[in-house]
């Protein structure tokens, strides 16, 4: 039951333990099971891939690489920068390279472990500030401004500056990523998917297999949690199951184990932020400027620009529309470290200071900690290191 008194349509099934999720659905007769061989390094060139040992193992019905894709080896649905299966270059740990299909999930994983790969490791960038400095950007920087910030700084009696770090998050949905795909009549294909974006799955399966969209049916019964982690991130596994089912003309089920899911899928992004906030003598916020650096991962779907753009444009509301400038990414991770910095400027306890221009205290989001702080007294150009 929700706070609004609206009953969940599946509530009684959940309570009785009768709700079926992807892994509970009875599989069609003759179903095979898939496992995914993935990159062990963050960045490298594949020099040799040997799948012969896996192919020779008993109970294995097929192995698939990018060469076996009948359509386009591309699952990036906004920016085409993510192959379904890597070919020459890998750009993140866990990037899929090959699919192994066997009579059971255990057999498929045993064969997957028999695959050998030689590679030449290349330098990898893990810090968003370093990536920004080197021009390694998935999307161009964006700046949002409200009012005449440059003039407003001159009116500020005190200025607090600092840096805040916000760690990444694993979505940790209870049901891991997975899909069941099988051929139906007249060359059609049905995909039972654990996705929050069934239309995207339909589009990408169509592209990869070279089939018209009307021949692809995508069914989502219910999700065992998603939290945004099964939007674009739910697509690859459905497409891999569909590819194997299409090639073998058999039902194929692919469900990731928890360790595989955490290694292969994208996360909620970590951020690094530089902020500057200007106040009157009694603590009223007049100006606010922050630069955000988003660790967006290796490909566009892990960046998810619509998500951070939404947060980006709500940043000024946390302090009720002072004059503001917000270059680059989103504001939410840095809202908490600002009050301690301002309290230091005002020589007050953190617990006793509240932003006078804020309408609601809950506009200040939960803490992620302050890694560096510089307090400026008087004019913005006169600084004292705290």
VOKOLLO-934004 format. One line per 3 residues: number of its first residue (from 1); for each residue x, y, z of C-alpha. Coordinates in Angstrom, 1 decimal. Layout:
residues N
NUM> X,Y,Z | ...
end
This chain:
residues 386
1> 0.0,0.0,0.0 | 1.4,3.4,-1.0 | 1.3,6.5,1.1
4> -1.7,7.6,-1.1 | -3.6,4.5,-0.1 | -3.3,3.0,-3.6
7> -2.9,-0.8,-3.5 | -0.1,-2.3,-5.6 | -1.6,-4.4,-8.3
10> 0.7,-7.3,-7.4 | 0.6,-6.9,-3.6 | -1.4,-10.1,-2.9
13> 0.8,-12.2,-5.2 | 3.9,-10.8,-3.5 | 2.6,-11.6,0.0
16> 1.7,-15.1,-1.0 | 5.0,-15.7,-2.8 | 3.3,-16.3,-6.1
19> 4.7,-13.5,-8.1 | 6.7,-14.7,-11.1 | 9.8,-13.0,-12.1
22> 12.0,-13.7,-15.1 | 13.9,-16.5,-13.5 | 10.7,-18.1,-12.2
25> 9.0,-18.4,-15.6 | 8.8,-22.0,-16.9 | 11.1,-22.2,-19.8
28> 10.1,-23.7,-23.2 | 11.2,-27.3,-24.0 | 14.7,-27.4,-25.4
31> 15.9,-24.2,-23.7 | 19.6,-23.5,-23.7 | 21.6,-21.3,-21.4
34> 24.1,-18.6,-22.1 | 27.2,-17.1,-20.4 | 29.2,-14.1,-21.3
37> 33.0,-13.8,-21.7 | 34.1,-10.3,-20.9 | 37.2,-8.1,-20.7
40> 39.5,-8.4,-17.7 | 41.0,-5.0,-18.2 | 39.7,-1.4,-18.3
43> 41.4,-0.5,-21.6 | 43.3,-2.7,-24.1 | 43.7,-4.1,-27.6
46> 42.6,-7.7,-28.2 | 45.5,-9.4,-30.0 | 44.2,-13.0,-30.0
49> 40.9,-14.6,-29.0 | 40.7,-18.4,-28.9 | 37.3,-20.0,-28.4
52> 38.1,-23.5,-29.7 | 38.5,-25.1,-26.3 | 35.0,-23.8,-25.3
55> 33.5,-25.1,-28.6 | 34.8,-28.6,-28.0 | 33.4,-29.0,-24.6
58> 30.5,-31.5,-24.1 | 27.1,-29.9,-23.9 | 28.1,-26.7,-25.8
61> 25.8,-25.8,-28.6 | 27.4,-22.6,-29.9 | 29.8,-19.8,-29.3
64> 29.3,-16.3,-30.8 | 31.5,-13.3,-31.3 | 31.0,-10.1,-33.2
67> 31.6,-12.0,-36.5 | 28.3,-13.9,-35.9 | 26.1,-10.8,-35.8
70> 23.9,-10.7,-38.9 | 23.0,-7.0,-38.6 | 24.9,-4.1,-36.9
73> 27.2,-4.7,-34.0 | 25.9,-1.6,-32.2 | 23.6,-1.2,-29.2
76> 24.1,2.5,-28.5 | 20.6,3.9,-29.0 | 21.4,7.6,-28.5
79> 25.0,7.8,-29.6 | 26.3,4.8,-31.5 | 29.4,4.2,-29.3
82> 28.8,0.7,-27.8 | 29.2,-2.5,-29.7 | 27.3,-5.5,-28.5
85> 30.5,-7.6,-28.5 | 33.9,-6.0,-28.6 | 36.2,-6.8,-31.5
88> 39.6,-5.1,-31.4 | 39.5,-2.7,-28.5 | 38.0,-3.0,-25.0
91> 37.2,0.1,-23.0 | 36.0,-1.2,-19.6 | 36.3,-4.2,-17.2
94> 33.4,-6.5,-17.9 | 32.8,-5.5,-21.5 | 31.2,-8.4,-23.4
97> 33.4,-10.1,-26.0 | 31.8,-13.5,-26.6 | 28.7,-15.6,-25.8
100> 28.8,-19.3,-25.0 | 25.6,-21.4,-25.1 | 25.2,-24.8,-23.4
103> 22.7,-27.2,-22.0 | 22.9,-25.6,-18.6 | 24.1,-22.4,-17.1
106> 26.9,-24.3,-15.3 | 28.1,-25.9,-18.6 | 28.0,-22.6,-20.4
109> 30.1,-20.9,-17.6 | 32.6,-23.7,-17.6 | 33.1,-23.3,-21.3
112> 33.3,-19.5,-20.9 | 36.2,-20.0,-18.5 | 38.0,-22.1,-21.2
115> 38.2,-19.1,-23.6 | 41.6,-17.5,-23.7 | 42.4,-14.0,-24.8
118> 45.7,-12.2,-25.3 | 45.7,-8.5,-25.1 | 47.9,-5.4,-25.0
121> 46.9,-3.3,-22.1 | 46.6,0.5,-22.6 | 46.5,3.4,-20.2
124> 43.1,4.0,-18.6 | 41.6,7.2,-17.1 | 39.6,6.8,-13.9
127> 39.5,10.4,-12.6 | 36.9,12.8,-14.2 | 39.1,15.8,-13.7
130> 41.9,14.1,-15.6 | 39.5,13.0,-18.4 | 38.3,16.6,-18.6
133> 41.8,17.9,-18.9 | 42.6,15.5,-21.7 | 39.4,16.2,-23.6
136> 38.0,12.7,-23.0 | 34.4,13.8,-22.9 | 31.3,11.8,-23.8
139> 29.3,15.0,-24.1 | 30.3,18.7,-24.4 | 30.3,20.8,-21.3
142> 27.1,22.7,-20.5 | 26.7,25.9,-18.4 | 23.5,27.1,-16.8
145> 23.4,30.7,-15.4 | 20.7,32.7,-13.5 | 21.2,36.4,-13.1
148> 24.3,38.6,-13.2 | 26.7,36.5,-11.1 | 29.8,38.6,-11.7
151> 28.1,41.7,-10.4 | 26.6,39.9,-7.4 | 30.0,38.7,-6.2
154> 30.9,42.3,-5.5 | 28.0,42.6,-3.1 | 29.1,39.5,-1.1
157> 30.6,40.2,2.3 | 31.9,36.6,2.7 | 32.7,33.9,0.2
160> 33.2,30.2,1.0 | 34.9,27.8,-1.5 | 35.5,24.1,-1.4
163> 35.6,20.8,-3.2 | 33.1,17.9,-2.6 | 33.3,14.3,-3.7
166> 30.3,12.0,-4.2 | 30.9,8.3,-4.5 | 29.2,6.1,-7.1
169> 26.4,3.6,-6.3 | 25.5,0.1,-7.4 | 21.8,-0.1,-8.1
172> 21.7,-3.5,-6.4 | 18.3,-4.5,-7.7 | 17.3,-7.9,-6.1
175> 16.7,-9.5,-9.5 | 19.9,-9.4,-11.6 | 19.9,-8.6,-15.4
178> 18.5,-11.3,-17.6 | 16.4,-12.3,-20.6 | 14.7,-15.3,-22.2
181> 14.5,-15.3,-26.0 | 12.9,-17.9,-28.4 | 11.8,-18.2,-32.0
184> 8.1,-18.1,-32.7 | 6.1,-18.6,-35.9 | 7.0,-17.1,-39.3
187> 10.6,-16.2,-38.3 | 9.5,-14.0,-35.4 | 11.3,-13.8,-32.1
190> 10.0,-13.2,-28.6 | 12.1,-11.7,-25.9 | 11.0,-11.9,-22.2
193> 13.2,-9.2,-20.7 | 14.0,-7.7,-17.3 | 14.1,-4.2,-18.7
196> 12.7,-0.8,-17.9 | 12.9,0.1,-21.6 | 11.1,-2.6,-23.7
199> 10.9,-0.3,-26.8 | 14.6,0.2,-26.7 | 15.2,-3.6,-26.5
202> 12.9,-4.1,-29.5 | 14.7,-1.4,-31.6 | 18.2,-2.7,-30.7
205> 17.3,-6.4,-31.3 | 15.9,-5.4,-34.7 | 19.1,-3.6,-35.5
208> 21.5,-6.3,-34.4 | 19.6,-9.1,-36.0 | 18.7,-7.2,-39.2
211> 15.0,-8.0,-38.7 | 12.0,-5.6,-39.0 | 10.8,-4.4,-35.6
214> 7.4,-5.9,-36.1 | 9.0,-9.4,-36.0 | 10.4,-8.7,-32.5
217> 8.0,-9.1,-29.5 | 9.3,-7.9,-26.1 | 7.5,-8.9,-23.0
220> 8.2,-7.6,-19.5 | 6.2,-9.3,-16.8 | 7.6,-7.4,-13.7
223> 10.9,-6.4,-12.4 | 12.6,-7.4,-9.2 | 13.8,-3.9,-8.8
226> 15.4,-1.6,-11.3 | 16.0,1.9,-9.9 | 17.2,3.1,-13.3
229> 19.7,0.3,-13.6 | 17.6,-1.5,-16.1 | 17.0,1.3,-18.6
232> 19.8,1.3,-21.1 | 21.7,-1.2,-18.9 | 19.0,-3.8,-19.4
235> 19.4,-3.9,-23.2 | 22.6,-5.9,-23.9 | 21.5,-9.1,-22.1
238> 18.2,-9.2,-24.0 | 20.1,-8.7,-27.3 | 22.6,-11.4,-26.5
241> 19.9,-13.9,-25.7 | 18.1,-12.9,-28.9 | 21.2,-13.3,-31.0
244> 21.9,-16.8,-29.7 | 18.2,-17.9,-30.0 | 18.1,-16.5,-33.6
247> 21.3,-18.3,-34.6 | 20.5,-21.7,-32.9 | 16.7,-21.6,-33.6
250> 16.3,-22.6,-29.9 | 15.1,-20.9,-26.8 | 18.1,-19.3,-24.9
253> 18.1,-17.9,-21.4 | 20.7,-15.6,-20.0 | 20.7,-14.5,-16.4
256> 23.7,-12.9,-14.7 | 25.0,-13.9,-11.4 | 25.3,-11.2,-8.8
259> 29.1,-10.9,-9.2 | 28.8,-10.8,-13.0 | 26.1,-8.2,-12.8
262> 28.1,-5.9,-10.6 | 31.2,-6.3,-12.8 | 29.5,-5.8,-16.2
265> 26.9,-3.1,-15.7 | 27.1,0.6,-15.2 | 26.5,2.4,-11.9
268> 25.1,5.6,-10.5 | 27.9,8.0,-11.2 | 30.5,9.5,-8.9
271> 31.0,13.2,-9.0 | 33.7,15.7,-8.1 | 32.6,19.3,-7.6
274> 34.2,22.7,-7.0 | 31.8,25.1,-5.3 | 31.8,28.8,-4.4
277> 29.1,30.5,-2.4 | 28.7,34.2,-1.5 | 26.9,35.6,1.5
280> 25.9,38.7,3.3 | 27.3,39.4,6.8 | 24.3,37.7,8.4
283> 24.5,34.6,6.2 | 22.0,35.3,3.4 | 23.1,33.5,0.2
286> 23.5,35.8,-2.7 | 25.6,33.9,-5.2 | 26.4,30.3,-5.9
289> 28.8,28.9,-8.5 | 29.8,25.2,-8.9 | 31.7,23.2,-11.4
292> 30.7,19.5,-11.7 | 32.8,16.6,-13.0 | 30.8,13.5,-13.7
295> 32.6,10.1,-14.0 | 30.3,9.0,-16.8 | 31.9,5.6,-17.6
298> 33.1,4.4,-20.9 | 30.0,4.7,-23.2 | 27.0,6.9,-23.6
301> 24.4,4.7,-21.9 | 26.4,4.8,-18.6 | 26.5,8.6,-18.9
304> 22.7,8.9,-19.2 | 22.8,12.6,-19.9 | 19.0,13.2,-19.6
307> 19.3,12.1,-15.9 | 22.1,14.5,-14.9 | 20.7,17.3,-17.0
310> 17.5,17.1,-15.0 | 19.4,17.5,-11.8 | 21.6,20.1,-13.3
313> 18.7,22.5,-13.9 | 17.3,22.0,-10.4 | 20.5,22.9,-8.6
316> 19.6,26.6,-8.0 | 16.4,25.6,-6.3 | 18.3,24.1,-3.4
319> 19.1,27.6,-2.3 | 16.0,29.3,-3.7 | 17.3,31.0,-6.8
322> 20.3,33.1,-5.8 | 22.5,34.4,-8.7 | 24.1,31.2,-9.9
325> 26.4,29.6,-12.5 | 26.6,25.9,-12.9 | 29.1,24.6,-15.4
328> 29.1,21.0,-16.6 | 27.1,18.4,-14.7 | 24.7,18.1,-11.8
331> 24.3,19.8,-8.4 | 22.9,17.2,-6.0 | 26.1,15.7,-4.6
334> 27.5,19.0,-3.4 | 24.6,20.6,-1.5 | 25.6,19.3,1.9
337> 29.2,20.4,2.1 | 28.3,24.0,1.6 | 26.6,24.7,5.0
340> 29.7,23.5,7.0 | 31.9,25.9,4.9 | 29.5,28.8,5.4
343> 29.2,28.1,9.1 | 33.0,28.3,9.3 | 32.9,31.6,7.7
346> 30.3,32.8,10.1 | 32.1,31.3,13.0 | 29.0,29.4,14.0
349> 28.2,25.8,14.7 | 27.0,23.8,11.7 | 23.9,22.8,13.6
352> 22.9,26.4,14.3 | 23.3,27.8,10.8 | 20.6,27.5,8.1
355> 20.6,29.0,4.7 | 18.3,32.0,5.0 | 17.3,31.9,1.4
358> 16.2,28.2,1.5 | 12.5,27.5,1.6 | 12.9,24.0,2.9
361> 15.7,22.3,4.9 | 15.2,19.1,3.0 | 16.5,20.9,-0.1
364> 19.9,20.1,1.4 | 20.6,16.5,0.5 | 22.4,13.8,2.4
367> 26.1,14.1,3.2 | 28.9,12.7,1.1 | 31.7,14.6,3.0
370> 34.0,17.5,2.3 | 37.4,16.7,1.0 | 38.9,20.2,0.8
373> 37.7,23.5,1.9 | 39.0,27.1,1.4 | 37.3,29.9,3.3
376> 37.4,33.4,1.9 | 36.8,36.5,4.1 | 35.8,39.9,2.8
379> 36.1,40.3,-0.9 | 36.2,37.2,-3.1 | 39.8,37.9,-4.1
382> 41.1,37.8,-0.5 | 41.4,34.2,0.6 | 42.4,32.4,3.8
385> 43.2,28.6,3.6 | 41.2,26.7,6.2
end
